[in-house]
Amino acid sequence: DIDEGAIAAARANAETAGVAQLIDFQACDFESTPMPADPGVLIVNPEYGERLGEVWKDGPLAYLGITTAGFPNLFQIYGPNTNKGSILFMIECQSAYIVRQLERMERENLMTMEVEREPMDTYNRAIQEDCAKITAWGAECNNYYHHPSGRIVTQYPRDMARYREDTLNSDPRAYRVRRRAM
């Protein structure tokens, strides 16, 4: 992160959890940060300064339930609106989709990949329209499907074959990409 306050908060949380000694905290720009030589995880905060919790204040949303605009290289398993039938099937579709995106990143020498807001919003409007057709998920019901904003955030309203098709045939132009410097 480039925000010293965010780093101090992360360090305090890690100390409380008893894992601070395992983490190297640095204030630096993502692009100038070398990848770790040893196995591990590199965690960076979004370049736009937004936190996922802030963006999702009216309920979580994602393109195909997998990736959210404003968060480059963030891919989710069992994300918003992906609960349907066999969760194992849904997770397999999501995993295969994520692997294809990572392969694309490697093949095209991409540093970042981020879904554009318009395709994500279009997808989510259609999902909400389809959710509204299912009586059991109706707004007049008080249930776990609804976020307090009124959006249905857990359920996928279409059949699983459609989800598989959507994750197999998503439009690569839905993503903004940034190439690595050569």
Sequence and secondary structure as in RCSB ss.txt:
>XXXX:A:sequence
DIDEGAIAAARANAETAGVAQLIDFQACDFESTPMPADPGVLIVNPEYGERLGEVWKDGPLAYLGITTAGFPNLF
QIYGPNTNKGSILFMIECQSAYIVRQLERMERENLMTMEVEREPMDTYNRAIQEDCAKITAWGAECNNYYHHPSG
RIVTQYPRDMARYREDTLNSDPRAYRVRRRAM
>XXXX:A:secstr
   HHHHHHHHHHHHHHT GGG       GGG    SSS       TTS  HHHHTTT    BTTTB TT TT  
 SS TT B S HHHHHHHHHHHHHHHHHHHHHTTEEEEEE HHHHHHHHHHHHHHHHT GGG TTS STTB TTS
 B SB  S HHHHHHHHHS  GGGEEEEE   
